[in-house]
Amino acid sequence: MELLLVRHALPIRKELERGAADPELSDDGVAQAALLTQYLASEHLDAVYASPMNRARQTAEPVVAQRALELRFRDGLAEFDRHSSEYIPVEELKASGDPRWAKMLSGEWDADESPQEFHQRTIDTIEAIIDDHRGHRVAVVCHGGVINAYLTTIMKMSDEFGRGFFYPNYTSINRVAASSNGDRSVITINETSHLRNSGLPMGLFQKG
């Protein structure tokens, strides 16, 4: 089967005194999700899954709206910061020299679960989706941490828990071929041609 791991679009900055921030998409994020939807329109998808967090759900909704599909949620696809009371796009942290940016670079971990627990639940969830869709093409809209956890595992780079080996751009597509014998092959990483020449932000290092 072919697995499309899609990072969510750009969310708003959201900081609360208590409770989970769980931000919705920004205006740019809505535009990114629309371009993603247009890009995927020519591809057959047998199923679309999403993290239950707002930024993933709102990215996935336009993709299923044009298809006779139901958006399926899996709690195990949620990001490690799902209970955090703040969400600040990393681009803003970097631009302002926020000390939290330095902590991210050093691999400091701030979550209710350990890095090992996060990795295990994301791997288990994605592998369960694969098992349910042999011979299918399935899109999974989730988060940068989730995508890194899965790709580092199948590429046997999973010793560095908490450290991502790459930065997934917003609405980037990361394709994996998953065979029934357990083989996993990375086809593409950070596929973002749908954002080229759009003028929209892509992530830390690029602009469309």
C-alpha positions in Angstrom: 0.0 0.0 0.0 1.0 3.6 -0.4 0.9 5.8 2.7 0.9 9.6 2.4 1.9 11.3 5.7 0.8 14.9 5.4 1.8 17.6 7.8 -1.0 20.0 8.8 -1.2 23.6 7.4 0.0 26.7 9.3 -2.0 27.3 12.5 -2.5 30.5 14.4 -0.5 31.4 17.5 -2.5 30.6 20.6 -1.5 31.0 24.3 -3.8 30.2 27.2 -3.5 30.4 30.9 -5.0 26.9 31.3 -6.3 24.1 29.1 -5.0 22.8 25.8 -4.3 25.5 23.1 -5.2 23.3 20.1 -5.1 26.2 17.6 -7.1 26.4 14.4 -5.6 27.2 11.0 -4.5 30.7 10.1 -5.7 32.4 6.9 -2.5 31.2 5.2 -3.1 27.8 6.6 -6.5 27.6 5.0 -5.0 28.7 1.7 -2.3 26.0 2.0 -5.0 23.3 2.7 -6.9 24.4 -0.4 -3.7 24.0 -2.6 -3.1 20.6 -1.0 -6.6 19.6 -1.9 -6.2 20.7 -5.5 -2.9 18.9 -5.8 -4.3 15.6 -4.5 -7.5 15.9 -6.6 -6.0 13.7 -9.4 -5.0 10.9 -7.0 -7.2 8.1 -5.9 -7.4 7.8 -2.1 -9.1 4.9 -0.4 -9.1 6.5 3.0 -8.1 9.7 4.8 -7.2 9.7 8.5 -6.3 12.6 10.7 -5.1 13.6 14.1 -8.1 14.9 16.2 -6.2 18.2 16.8 -7.8 21.2 15.1 -4.9 22.0 12.8 -4.8 18.5 11.3 -8.6 18.1 11.2 -9.1 21.4 9.3 -6.3 20.5 6.9 -7.9 17.1 6.1 -11.5 18.3 5.8 -11.2 19.9 2.3 -9.4 16.7 1.1 -12.4 14.5 2.0 -15.0 17.1 1.0 -14.4 16.4 -2.7 -14.5 12.7 -2.3 -17.1 10.1 -1.1 -15.0 9.4 2.0 -15.4 9.9 5.7 -12.6 11.5 7.6 -11.4 9.0 10.2 -9.7 10.2 13.4 -7.1 8.4 15.4 -6.0 9.7 18.8 -2.7 8.0 18.4 -1.8 10.5 15.6 -1.9 13.5 17.9 1.2 15.6 18.4 3.3 15.4 21.6 2.1 18.9 22.5 -1.5 18.1 22.4 -2.1 19.1 26.1 0.1 22.2 26.0 -1.5 25.5 26.9 0.4 27.3 24.1 1.2 26.9 20.5 3.6 29.2 18.8 4.7 28.4 15.2 8.5 27.7 15.2 9.0 30.4 12.6 7.9 33.0 15.2 10.1 31.5 17.9 13.1 31.6 15.6 12.5 35.1 14.3 12.1 36.6 17.8 15.0 34.7 19.3 12.7 33.1 21.8 14.6 30.9 24.3 12.1 28.1 23.5 13.7 28.0 20.0 17.0 27.1 21.5 15.4 24.5 23.7 13.9 22.9 20.6 17.2 22.9 18.8 18.8 21.1 21.8 16.2 18.5 21.7 14.6 19.3 25.1 11.4 17.4 25.6 8.3 19.0 27.2 5.3 16.7 27.1 3.1 14.5 29.3 4.5 11.4 27.8 8.1 10.3 27.3 9.8 10.4 23.9 9.7 6.6 23.9 6.0 6.5 24.7 5.3 9.1 22.0 7.2 7.1 19.4 5.6 3.9 20.3 2.0 5.1 20.1 2.5 6.9 16.8 4.2 3.9 15.3 1.5 1.5 16.6 -1.2 3.8 15.2 0.3 4.1 11.7 1.1 0.5 11.5 -2.5 -0.4 12.4 -3.7 1.8 9.6 -1.4 0.1 7.2 -2.6 -3.3 8.3 -6.2 -2.2 7.6 -5.5 -1.0 4.1 -3.4 -3.5 2.2 -3.2 -2.6 -1.5 -4.7 0.9 -0.9 -3.5 4.5 -1.0 -4.2 6.2 2.2 -3.5 9.8 3.4 -2.8 10.5 7.1 -2.9 14.2 8.1 -0.9 14.7 11.2 2.1 16.5 12.7 5.8 17.1 12.2 6.7 15.1 15.3 4.5 12.2 14.2 6.0 12.1 10.7 9.6 12.3 12.1 8.8 9.5 14.6 7.6 7.2 11.9 10.2 7.9 9.3 13.1 7.8 11.8 11.8 4.4 12.9 11.5 2.8 9.5 14.8 4.3 8.5 16.4 2.9 11.7 17.3 6.3 13.0 15.1 6.1 16.1 17.8 6.2 18.8 17.7 10.0 19.0 14.2 10.2 20.7 12.9 13.8 20.7 15.1 14.9 17.8 13.6 15.2 14.3 15.9 14.4 11.5 14.2 16.9 9.1 11.6 19.7 9.2 8.4 18.8 7.4 7.0 21.9 5.6 3.3 22.8 6.0 1.1 20.5 4.0 4.1 18.5 2.9 3.5 15.0 1.6 5.8 12.2 2.7 5.2 9.0 0.9 6.0 5.5 2.1 5.5 2.2 0.3 4.4 -0.4 2.9 4.4 -4.1 1.8 2.5 -6.9 3.4 5.8 -8.6 4.3 6.8 -5.7 6.6 9.1 -3.9 4.2 8.8 -0.1 4.4 10.4 2.2 1.7 10.4 6.0 1.7 9.4 7.3 -1.7 9.4 11.1 -1.1 10.1 13.4 1.8 8.8 17.0 2.0 6.8 17.0 -1.3 5.6 20.6 -1.5 5.3 21.4 -5.2 1.7 22.5 -4.6 3.0 25.5 -2.6 5.5 26.7 -5.2 5.0 30.2 -6.5 2.0 30.6 -4.2 3.6 33.3 -2.0 2.5 31.3 1.1 4.9 30.3 3.9 6.2 26.7 3.6 8.1 26.4 6.8 11.4 27.4 8.4 13.5 27.5 5.4 11.4 28.2 2.4 8.6 30.3 1.0 6.3 29.3 -1.8 
